[in-house]
């Protein structure tokens, strides 16, 4: 192995790139049909730079493609089942999607599960990677409210993976997937992202995941229980959805501590930054670590659903940065009873 490869340290995106990515995301919300050429003209940058930043954001122009990408081995694609279907009751159709959340010092990804009839947001998760783990955590959290007859998502690799589809098949849920390039097939949750970004994310200008998480928690409670929806006859989603969870998790005790900081914030944040990027890190640049005391000299890092934890008595410990090791960027483990 070359010495340069062994000692290489990944570098975070520059402040200028983060500013451009934020502008790209805002432009894409208004003009989703703009490709890299027009984005480059709008932002007055080189086209190759626009292409690279759009790849990081996971966005591309809406246009008919001559040759669509092929799914990875083991990934299953299902037909779209909602064409011409009237959604007339709660738990008839649930939808899910992932969106990019720009922040002052980086970016995160947000996944949510929504009931199609009432627009009630059943669960949501934050992550600094696009891996399947945080989507699976949101899925299991949503099952506390029951299960849908039809599950609808896009054809993203997270939603077509065997790990993600297994719980749906086990429960006998019909699986529906949007057509390629058809964002309007999942229009309800796409509309949720527009509301979220223009009502909270862009005005809020959040610096870290610690600031973003409680703001998201408050917003989704407001969205479900207080915000009137014109499409619902100015009722709230909670008015139309039987939102009391059918299964409750046993109380858990989790602690949050910034590396190198003696003060522990007792909270239930579920964002687990674990790469060398700055996204989601506190202002000091120190990562946020979640630790549960399992045995006298045994600790486990974990990523959990936001409503599953209420810290009480478990021990909290600051872990040195060397504990993080090298990528893979995220360690998401299921809590042990």
C-alpha positions as CSV (number, residue, x, y, z in Angstrom):
1,X,0.0,0.0,0.0
2,X,1.4,3.4,-0.9
3,X,2.4,5.5,2.1
4,X,0.2,8.4,0.9
5,X,-2.8,6.2,0.9
6,X,-2.1,4.9,4.4
7,X,-1.8,8.4,5.9
8,X,-4.5,10.1,3.9
9,X,-7.1,12.0,6.0
10,X,-10.4,12.8,4.3
11,X,-11.0,16.6,4.2
12,X,-14.4,18.2,4.8
13,X,-16.1,20.3,2.2
14,X,-15.1,23.9,2.1
15,X,-17.3,26.7,3.3
16,X,-17.7,27.9,-0.3
17,X,-18.8,24.5,-1.5
18,X,-21.3,24.3,1.4
19,X,-22.7,27.7,0.3
20,X,-23.0,26.5,-3.3
21,X,-24.7,23.3,-2.2
22,X,-27.3,25.3,-0.2
23,X,-28.0,27.4,-3.3
24,X,-28.2,24.4,-5.5
25,X,-30.8,22.8,-3.1
26,X,-32.9,25.9,-3.1
27,X,-32.7,26.2,-6.9
28,X,-33.6,22.5,-7.3
29,X,-36.8,23.0,-5.2
30,X,-37.9,25.8,-7.6
31,X,-36.5,24.4,-10.9
32,X,-36.1,20.6,-10.7
33,X,-35.8,20.4,-14.5
34,X,-32.5,22.4,-14.5
35,X,-29.4,20.2,-15.2
36,X,-25.8,20.9,-14.4
37,X,-25.3,23.3,-17.4
38,X,-28.1,25.6,-16.3
39,X,-27.2,25.3,-12.6
40,X,-23.6,26.2,-13.5
41,X,-24.9,29.3,-15.4
42,X,-27.2,30.3,-12.5
43,X,-24.4,30.0,-9.9
44,X,-21.6,31.3,-12.2
45,X,-19.4,28.3,-11.6
46,X,-17.7,25.6,-13.8
47,X,-20.0,22.9,-15.0
48,X,-17.8,20.1,-13.6
49,X,-18.1,21.7,-10.2
50,X,-21.8,21.9,-10.5
51,X,-21.9,18.2,-11.5
52,X,-19.8,17.1,-8.5
53,X,-21.9,19.1,-6.0
54,X,-25.1,17.7,-7.5
55,X,-23.8,14.2,-7.1
56,X,-23.1,14.8,-3.4
57,X,-26.6,16.2,-3.0
58,X,-28.1,13.2,-4.9
59,X,-30.1,15.5,-7.2
60,X,-30.4,15.4,-11.0
61,X,-32.7,17.1,-13.5
62,X,-36.1,15.6,-14.3
63,X,-35.9,14.4,-17.9
64,X,-36.7,11.2,-19.9
65,X,-33.5,9.2,-20.0
66,X,-32.4,7.0,-22.9
67,X,-31.1,4.2,-20.7
68,X,-32.0,3.8,-17.1
69,X,-29.7,2.5,-14.5
70,X,-30.0,-1.2,-13.5
71,X,-30.7,-2.2,-9.9
72,X,-27.9,-3.9,-7.9
73,X,-28.0,-7.7,-7.5
74,X,-30.6,-8.7,-4.9
75,X,-32.5,-5.4,-5.1
76,X,-36.1,-5.9,-6.1
77,X,-38.2,-3.4,-8.0
78,X,-42.0,-3.4,-7.5
79,X,-44.8,-1.9,-9.7
80,X,-46.6,1.3,-8.8
81,X,-49.9,0.3,-7.2
82,X,-51.5,3.7,-6.5
83,X,-52.5,4.7,-10.0
84,X,-56.2,5.4,-9.9
85,X,-56.5,4.4,-6.3
86,X,-58.5,6.6,-3.9
87,X,-56.9,6.8,-0.5
88,X,-60.0,7.1,1.8
89,X,-58.9,5.8,5.2
90,X,-55.9,5.9,7.6
91,X,-53.3,3.2,7.3
92,X,-54.4,2.5,3.7
93,X,-51.1,3.8,2.2
94,X,-47.9,4.8,3.9
95,X,-45.1,6.7,2.0
96,X,-41.5,7.3,2.6
97,X,-38.7,9.4,1.1
98,X,-35.3,10.9,1.9
99,X,-34.3,14.5,1.6
100,X,-31.1,16.6,2.0
101,X,-30.9,19.0,4.9
102,X,-28.4,21.9,4.4
103,X,-26.8,23.4,7.5
104,X,-24.3,26.1,8.2
105,X,-21.5,23.7,8.9
106,X,-22.4,20.7,6.8
107,X,-25.4,18.7,5.8
108,X,-27.5,15.7,6.9
109,X,-30.1,13.4,5.4
110,X,-33.7,13.1,6.7
111,X,-36.1,10.2,6.1
112,X,-39.8,10.3,7.1
113,X,-42.7,7.9,7.0
114,X,-46.1,9.5,6.3
115,X,-49.7,8.2,6.3
116,X,-51.2,9.1,2.8
117,X,-54.7,9.8,4.0
118,X,-54.2,12.0,7.0
119,X,-50.6,13.3,6.1
120,X,-49.6,12.3,9.6
121,X,-45.8,12.0,10.0
122,X,-45.4,8.6,11.7
123,X,-41.6,8.6,12.2
124,X,-38.5,10.3,11.0
125,X,-34.7,9.8,11.3
126,X,-31.5,11.9,10.7
127,X,-28.2,10.5,9.4
128,X,-25.0,11.8,7.9
129,X,-24.9,8.9,5.4
130,X,-27.3,7.5,2.8
131,X,-27.1,4.0,4.1
132,X,-30.1,1.7,4.8
133,X,-29.8,1.6,8.6
134,X,-31.5,4.9,9.4
135,X,-34.4,4.2,6.9
136,X,-34.9,0.8,8.6
137,X,-35.0,2.5,12.0
138,X,-37.7,4.9,10.8
139,X,-39.7,1.9,9.4
140,X,-39.7,0.0,12.7
141,X,-40.6,3.1,14.6
142,X,-43.6,3.7,12.3
143,X,-44.8,0.1,13.0
144,X,-45.7,1.3,16.5
145,X,-48.8,2.8,15.0
146,X,-49.9,-0.4,13.2
147,X,-49.2,-1.2,9.6
148,X,-50.4,-0.1,6.2
149,X,-52.1,-2.0,3.4
150,X,-49.8,-0.5,0.8
151,X,-46.2,0.8,1.3
152,X,-45.0,3.3,-1.3
153,X,-41.5,4.6,-1.9
154,X,-39.2,5.5,-4.7
155,X,-36.7,3.1,-6.2
156,X,-33.7,4.3,-4.1
157,X,-31.2,1.6,-3.1
158,X,-32.2,2.0,0.5
159,X,-35.8,1.0,-0.2
160,X,-35.1,-1.8,-2.7
161,X,-32.5,-3.6,-0.4
162,X,-33.4,-7.0,1.0
163,X,-32.9,-5.8,4.6
164,X,-35.5,-3.0,4.1
165,X,-38.1,-5.1,2.3
166,X,-37.9,-8.1,4.7
167,X,-40.1,-6.5,7.5
168,X,-42.7,-5.5,4.9
169,X,-42.9,-9.0,3.4
170,X,-43.1,-10.6,6.8
171,X,-46.2,-8.5,7.6
172,X,-47.9,-9.2,4.2
173,X,-47.8,-5.5,3.2
174,X,-48.2,-4.7,-0.5
175,X,-45.1,-2.9,-1.8
176,X,-45.4,-0.1,-4.3
177,X,-42.6,1.9,-5.9
178,X,-42.7,5.1,-8.0
179,X,-41.8,5.0,-11.6
180,X,-38.3,6.2,-12.4
181,X,-38.1,10.0,-12.6
182,X,-41.7,10.4,-11.4
183,X,-41.5,12.5,-8.3
184,X,-45.3,13.2,-8.4
185,X,-46.0,9.5,-7.7
186,X,-45.1,10.3,-4.1
187,X,-46.5,13.8,-4.1
188,X,-47.7,13.9,-0.5
189,X,-44.3,13.4,1.1
190,X,-42.6,15.6,-1.6
191,X,-45.0,18.4,-0.5
192,X,-44.0,17.7,3.1
193,X,-40.3,18.4,2.2
194,X,-41.3,21.7,0.6
195,X,-43.2,22.8,3.7
196,X,-40.4,21.7,6.0
197,X,-37.7,23.5,4.1
198,X,-39.5,26.8,3.6
199,X,-41.1,26.9,7.1
200,X,-38.1,25.6,9.2
201,X,-34.8,24.7,7.5
202,X,-34.1,27.8,5.3
203,X,-35.3,30.4,7.9
204,X,-33.6,28.5,10.8
205,X,-30.1,28.3,9.3
206,X,-29.0,25.5,11.7
207,X,-25.3,25.1,12.5
208,X,-25.3,21.6,14.0
209,X,-27.3,18.4,14.4
210,X,-27.8,19.3,18.1
211,X,-29.7,22.5,17.1
212,X,-31.5,20.8,14.2
213,X,-32.9,17.8,16.0
214,X,-35.1,19.5,18.7
215,X,-36.3,21.9,16.0
216,X,-37.4,19.0,13.8
217,X,-39.1,17.4,16.7
218,X,-41.0,20.5,17.5
219,X,-41.9,21.1,13.9
220,X,-43.2,17.6,13.2
221,X,-45.3,17.8,16.4
222,X,-46.7,21.2,15.1
223,X,-47.2,19.7,11.7
224,X,-49.2,16.7,13.1
225,X,-51.2,18.4,15.8
226,X,-51.5,22.1,15.1
227,X,-50.9,23.0,11.5
228,X,-54.2,23.2,9.5
229,X,-54.0,21.6,6.1
230,X,-56.1,23.0,3.3
231,X,-56.4,19.6,1.5
232,X,-57.8,18.2,4.8
233,X,-60.5,20.9,5.1
234,X,-58.2,22.9,7.4
235,X,-58.1,20.0,9.9
236,X,-54.8,18.7,11.3
237,X,-53.4,15.3,10.5
238,X,-53.9,14.2,14.1
239,X,-57.7,14.9,13.7
240,X,-57.8,12.1,11.0
241,X,-55.2,9.6,12.2
242,X,-55.6,7.3,15.2
243,X,-52.2,8.5,16.4
244,X,-51.9,6.7,19.7
245,X,-49.0,4.2,19.4
246,X,-50.2,0.6,19.7
247,X,-46.9,-0.7,21.0
248,X,-44.7,1.1,23.4
249,X,-41.0,0.5,23.9
250,X,-39.7,-0.1,27.4
251,X,-37.9,2.9,28.9
252,X,-34.3,3.1,28.0
253,X,-31.5,5.2,29.3
254,X,-29.1,6.8,26.9
255,X,-26.6,9.6,27.3
256,X,-25.1,12.1,25.1
257,X,-21.6,13.6,25.6
258,X,-19.3,15.6,23.5
259,X,-15.9,14.2,23.2
260,X,-13.6,16.1,25.5
261,X,-16.5,17.8,27.3
262,X,-17.2,16.9,30.9
263,X,-20.8,18.1,30.7
264,X,-23.3,15.5,29.5
265,X,-26.5,16.7,27.9
266,X,-29.3,14.2,28.8
267,X,-31.4,14.2,25.6
268,X,-32.7,11.8,23.0
269,X,-31.0,13.0,19.8
270,X,-30.6,10.2,17.2
271,X,-28.1,11.9,14.8
272,X,-24.9,9.9,14.9
273,X,-22.1,11.6,13.0
274,X,-19.3,9.1,12.6
275,X,-17.3,10.2,9.6
276,X,-14.6,12.8,9.3
277,X,-17.0,15.3,7.6
278,X,-18.2,18.2,9.7
279,X,-21.9,17.6,9.1
280,X,-23.8,17.4,12.3
281,X,-20.8,18.1,14.5
282,X,-20.9,20.7,17.3
283,X,-19.2,24.0,16.7
284,X,-16.0,22.6,18.3
285,X,-15.8,19.9,15.6
286,X,-16.1,17.1,18.2
287,X,-18.3,14.2,17.2
288,X,-21.4,13.2,19.1
289,X,-21.2,9.7,20.5
290,X,-24.0,7.6,21.9
291,X,-22.9,5.0,24.5
292,X,-24.8,2.4,26.5
293,X,-23.2,0.7,29.4
294,X,-23.5,-3.1,28.7
295,X,-20.8,-4.6,30.9
296,X,-18.0,-3.2,33.2
297,X,-15.6,-2.8,30.2
298,X,-18.0,-3.0,27.3
299,X,-19.6,-0.2,25.4
300,X,-21.8,-0.1,22.3
301,X,-22.4,2.7,19.8
302,X,-26.0,2.9,18.6
303,X,-28.4,4.9,16.4
304,X,-32.0,5.0,17.6
305,X,-35.4,6.2,16.7
306,X,-35.9,9.7,18.1
307,X,-38.9,8.8,20.2
308,X,-37.5,5.6,21.7
309,X,-35.3,6.9,24.4
310,X,-35.6,8.7,27.7
311,X,-32.3,8.9,29.5
312,X,-32.3,8.1,33.2
313,X,-29.5,6.1,34.9
314,X,-27.2,4.5,32.3
315,X,-23.6,5.6,32.6
316,X,-22.3,8.1,30.1
317,X,-18.7,8.1,29.0
318,X,-16.6,10.4,26.7
319,X,-14.8,8.3,24.1
320,X,-11.6,9.5,22.6
321,X,-11.6,10.3,18.9
322,X,-9.4,7.2,18.2
323,X,-12.4,5.0,19.1
324,X,-14.1,6.1,15.9
325,X,-11.4,4.5,13.8
326,X,-11.7,4.7,10.1
327,X,-14.7,4.4,7.7
328,X,-17.2,2.8,7.2
329,X,-18.8,6.1,8.1
330,X,-21.7,4.9,10.2
331,X,-22.1,2.2,12.9
332,X,-25.8,1.6,13.5
333,X,-26.5,-1.3,15.9
334,X,-29.8,-2.6,17.2
335,X,-30.1,-2.1,21.0
336,X,-29.9,-5.2,23.1
337,X,-32.6,-5.9,25.7
